[in-house]
Amino acid sequence: MNDAPARSSRQISDAIEDDIVTGKLAPGAKLDEAGLSQRFEISRTPVREALRFLSERGMVRLIRNRGAFVAEMTVPELVEMFEVMAELEGMSARLCARRLTPQLAKELQAAHQACGDASQQQEEADDYYYCNEAFHDVIYRGCQNTFLVEQARLLRRRLQAYRRMQLRFPRRINDSVGEHQEIVDAILAGDGGRAERHAKNHVLIQGERFADFVAMIGAEAHANRTAGRPASRP
């Protein structure tokens, strides 16, 4: 079977994530390698890599001798994770404001500019998401705290599908760019307290809109049921 370059394991994992978040794949559903290989017209190797990526993000459970299954995650669990994510992002920004080097200051501004450029392509929310990820990675490196960075990246992986989905709300990308500007200004000014506050609000704004996000998932699930496809449990 010919593996087209466009069908990378990263893109396959993104597609499966979308199916999980929108309810096309219900919590606890088995992910069949053969079926996924046929669906994406690709060999099983990149499918296995995609499932491994999703397992690392907490979206999929890999069970020995049984296979891969969609992880079950409740709304209260997601809310709690967003709260912790806000604290980790805030601490990272505060330390970054205190410890930022001239080189990382340039990288932070460049990453912010890349987000601004990507925001002009509103139909490509995933492109903006990955620029956004790079922006936050600069802040992580700037905080110069390895343990903090490890914990933040681990939780970001767990929340990746849900954060990507939220960028599809009207004006969310534009709002995100504006929030980035506030974070950048505070960090470059060396104002750790202000940087922490803006970074926390940047994530908590997403959390406060979680009800809208859940409503979107519900609408997607209803559409899936109407179309005769499996949906997640309420």
C-alpha positions in Angstrom: 0.0 0.0 0.0 1.4 3.4 -1.0 1.7 5.8 2.0 1.0 9.3 0.5 3.1 12.0 2.2 0.0 13.9 3.2 -1.1 10.9 5.3 1.5 11.4 8.1 1.0 9.8 11.5 0.5 13.3 12.9 -2.3 14.0 10.6 -3.9 10.7 11.2 -3.8 11.3 15.0 -5.4 14.7 14.4 -8.2 13.1 12.5 -8.8 10.5 15.1 -8.7 13.2 17.8 -11.4 15.1 16.0 -13.6 12.0 15.8 -13.2 11.5 19.6 -14.0 15.1 20.5 -17.0 15.4 18.1 -18.5 12.1 19.3 -17.9 10.1 16.1 -15.8 7.7 18.3 -17.5 7.1 21.7 -15.5 6.7 24.9 -14.4 3.1 25.3 -14.7 2.4 21.6 -12.1 0.0 20.1 -9.8 1.5 17.5 -9.1 -1.2 15.0 -5.7 -0.9 13.2 -6.9 -2.7 10.1 -10.0 -0.5 9.8 -8.0 2.7 10.3 -5.4 1.5 7.8 -8.2 1.0 5.2 -9.9 4.3 6.0 -6.7 6.3 5.5 -5.4 4.1 2.7 -2.1 3.7 4.5 -0.1 0.9 6.0 -0.4 -0.1 9.7 2.9 1.4 10.8 1.8 5.1 10.7 -1.5 4.0 12.2 0.3 2.4 15.2 2.4 5.6 15.5 -0.7 7.7 15.6 -2.3 5.6 18.2 0.9 5.8 20.3 0.8 9.6 20.0 -2.8 9.6 21.2 -1.9 7.3 24.1 0.8 9.7 25.2 -1.8 12.6 25.1 -4.2 10.5 27.2 -6.8 10.3 24.4 -6.4 6.6 23.8 -5.7 3.6 26.1 -3.4 0.8 24.8 -4.2 -2.5 26.5 -1.8 -5.4 26.0 -3.4 -8.3 24.0 -6.6 -6.3 23.5 -5.7 -3.3 21.4 -6.4 0.5 21.5 -9.5 2.1 23.0 -10.8 5.6 23.2 -10.1 6.9 26.7 -13.1 8.0 28.8 -12.8 11.6 30.0 -15.6 13.3 31.9 -16.5 17.0 31.7 -15.5 17.6 35.3 -12.1 16.1 34.6 -11.6 18.4 31.7 -12.6 21.5 33.7 -10.1 20.5 36.4 -7.3 20.0 33.9 -8.0 23.4 32.3 -7.7 25.0 35.8 -4.4 23.3 36.4 -3.2 24.3 32.9 -3.9 27.9 33.7 -1.8 27.8 36.8 1.1 26.1 34.9 0.9 28.6 32.1 0.8 31.5 34.5 3.8 30.3 36.4 5.8 29.7 33.2 5.0 33.3 32.0 6.0 34.8 35.4 9.3 33.0 35.5 9.9 33.8 31.8 9.5 37.5 32.5 12.2 37.3 35.1 14.6 35.0 33.2 14.1 35.8 29.5 17.4 36.1 27.5 17.8 38.5 24.6 17.8 35.6 22.1 14.6 34.1 23.5 13.0 37.6 23.4 13.6 37.7 19.7 12.2 34.1 19.3 9.1 35.1 21.4 8.4 38.1 19.1 8.9 35.9 16.0 6.6 33.2 17.3 3.9 35.9 18.1 4.3 37.3 14.6 3.9 33.8 13.2 0.6 33.4 15.1 -0.6 36.7 13.7 0.2 35.6 10.2 -1.6 32.2 10.7 -4.6 34.0 12.2 -5.3 35.5 8.7 -6.1 32.0 7.5 -9.2 31.6 9.5 -10.3 28.5 7.6 -7.1 26.7 8.8 -7.6 26.6 12.6 -5.1 23.8 12.9 -2.3 25.9 11.3 -2.9 28.5 14.0 -3.0 25.8 16.7 0.5 24.6 15.8 1.9 28.2 15.7 0.2 28.8 19.1 1.9 25.7 20.4 5.3 27.0 19.2 4.6 30.4 20.9 4.0 28.7 24.3 7.0 26.5 23.8 9.2 29.7 23.7 7.7 30.8 27.0 8.4 27.3 28.5 12.0 27.5 27.4 12.2 31.0 28.8 11.0 30.0 32.3 14.1 27.8 32.6 12.4 25.3 34.9 12.7 21.8 33.5 10.2 20.2 35.8 7.6 22.8 35.3 8.0 22.5 31.5 7.6 18.7 31.6 4.4 19.0 33.6 3.0 21.7 31.3 3.7 19.9 28.1 2.3 16.7 29.5 -1.0 18.4 30.3 -1.1 20.3 27.0 -0.9 16.9 25.2 -3.8 15.7 27.3 -5.9 18.7 26.3 -4.6 19.1 22.7 -7.8 17.9 20.9 -10.0 20.1 23.1 -7.9 23.2 22.7 -7.8 22.7 18.9 -11.6 22.4 18.8 -12.1 25.6 20.8 -10.2 27.6 18.1 -13.1 26.9 15.8 -15.4 29.2 17.7 -16.1 32.5 15.9 -13.4 35.1 16.7 -11.5 32.8 19.1 -8.3 32.9 17.0 -8.4 36.7 16.8 -9.0 37.0 20.5 -6.1 34.5 21.1 -3.7 36.7 19.2 -4.7 39.7 21.2 -4.2 37.8 24.4 -0.7 36.8 23.2 0.1 40.4 22.7 -0.7 41.2 26.3 1.5 38.3 27.4 4.4 39.3 25.2 4.2 43.0 26.3 4.3 41.9 30.0 7.2 39.5 29.5 9.3 41.9 27.5 8.7 44.5 30.2 9.9 42.1 32.9 6.6 42.3 34.7 6.2 38.8 36.1 2.9 39.5 37.9 1.2 40.9 34.9 2.6 38.2 32.6 1.2 35.5 35.0 -2.2 37.1 35.1 -2.5 37.4 31.4 -1.3 33.9 30.8 -3.7 32.4 33.3 -6.6 34.4 31.8 -5.6 33.2 28.3 -6.3 29.7 29.3 -9.2 30.4 31.7 -11.1 32.2 29.0 -11.1 28.9 27.1 -12.3 27.2 30.3 -15.1 29.7 30.8 -16.3 29.1 27.3 -16.3 25.4 28.0 -20.1 25.3 28.2 -20.3 26.5 24.6 -17.7 23.9 23.8 -19.8 21.1 25.4 -22.8 22.4 23.5 -20.9 22.2 20.3 -20.0 18.6 21.0 -23.6 17.9 21.8 -24.7 19.3 18.5 -22.1 17.3 16.7 -23.1 14.1 18.5 -26.8 14.8 17.6 -25.8 15.2 14.0 -23.9 12.0 14.1 -26.9 10.1 15.6 -29.1 11.6 12.9 -26.7 10.4 10.2 -26.6 7.0 11.8 -23.0 7.2 13.0 -21.9 6.3 16.6 -21.8 9.2 19.1 -20.3 9.6 22.5 -22.4 9.0 25.7 -24.1 12.1 27.2 
